[in-house]
């Protein structure tokens, strides 16, 4: 999905896109054997951060997405392929 395509989406489509990213993060996290609170701690975020990202309640920034990928030792491209 291109940046401009995201902004052309309706609200429901945006919610779905955020939930899909969250599901991919959850899959990568569980493959590493981490609990949500452990990922949050490793990122230096509040305890429920990973839960909110994985549920699509947070519009995660590109920078934060890269931090998640680095913490999970996965490239952004590989994360998006999950």
C-alpha positions as MATLAB code, in Angstrom:
seq = 'XXXXXXXXXXXXXXXXXXXXXXXXXXXXXXXXXXXXXXXXXXXXXXXXXXXXXXXXXXXXXXXXXXXXXXXXXXXXXXXXXX';
ca = [
       0.000    0.000    0.000;
       1.350    3.374   -0.910;
       1.268    6.364    1.415;
      -1.199    8.264   -0.772;
      -3.438    5.196   -0.980;
      -3.746    5.167    2.822;
      -5.013    8.731    2.865;
      -7.529    7.959    0.120;
      -9.036    5.165    2.243;
     -12.236    5.436    4.211;
     -12.181    5.111    7.989;
     -13.197    1.423    7.940;
     -10.413    0.614    5.488;
      -7.887    2.448    7.683;
      -9.051    0.499   10.731;
      -8.639   -2.748    8.806;
      -5.139   -1.772    7.639;
      -4.062   -0.980   11.232;
      -5.518   -4.263   12.499;
      -3.680   -6.177    9.766;
      -0.366   -4.570   10.766;
      -1.157   -5.408   14.386;
      -1.818   -9.051   13.520;
       1.508   -9.252   11.707;
       3.318   -7.775   14.725;
       1.533  -10.258   17.009;
       2.600  -13.152   14.800;
       6.237  -12.013   14.760;
       6.153  -11.452   18.550;
       4.728  -14.892   19.308;
       7.240  -16.527   16.970;
       9.935  -14.974   19.189;
       8.204  -16.355   22.284;
       7.481  -12.931   23.759;
       4.443  -11.787   25.703;
       2.927   -8.399   24.879;
       4.181   -6.831   28.090;
       7.707   -8.093   27.363;
       7.716   -6.475   23.930;
       6.411   -3.244   25.439;
       9.169   -3.287   28.060;
      11.848   -3.974   25.440;
      10.580   -0.976   23.461;
      10.586    1.224   26.555;
       6.842    1.786   26.213;
       3.980    1.544   28.674;
       2.794   -1.952   29.570;
      -0.269   -2.042   27.287;
       1.470   -0.539   24.228;
       1.884   -3.828   22.321;
      -1.720   -4.782   23.050;
      -2.978   -1.494   21.642;
      -0.772   -1.719   18.536;
      -1.700   -5.336   17.872;
      -5.413   -4.535   18.236;
      -5.139   -1.668   15.753;
      -6.079    0.952   18.350;
      -2.877    2.922   17.727;
      -1.848    4.372   14.377;
       1.756    3.302   14.765;
       4.294    5.675   13.252;
       6.844    4.544   10.706;
       9.634    5.168   13.228;
       7.870    3.087   15.891;
       7.236    0.337   13.366;
      10.960    0.243   12.620;
      11.682    0.058   16.369;
       9.310   -2.906   16.680;
      11.005   -4.631   13.756;
      14.454   -4.047   15.218;
      13.341   -5.374   18.599;
      11.801   -8.468   16.994;
      14.872   -8.881   14.771;
      12.817   -8.849   11.579;
      12.974   -6.539    8.589;
      10.007   -4.341    7.804;
       9.631   -6.120    4.462;
       9.593   -9.543    6.151;
       7.076   -8.306    8.737;
       4.732   -7.102    6.023;
       5.013  -10.478    4.245;
       3.725  -12.377    7.319;
];
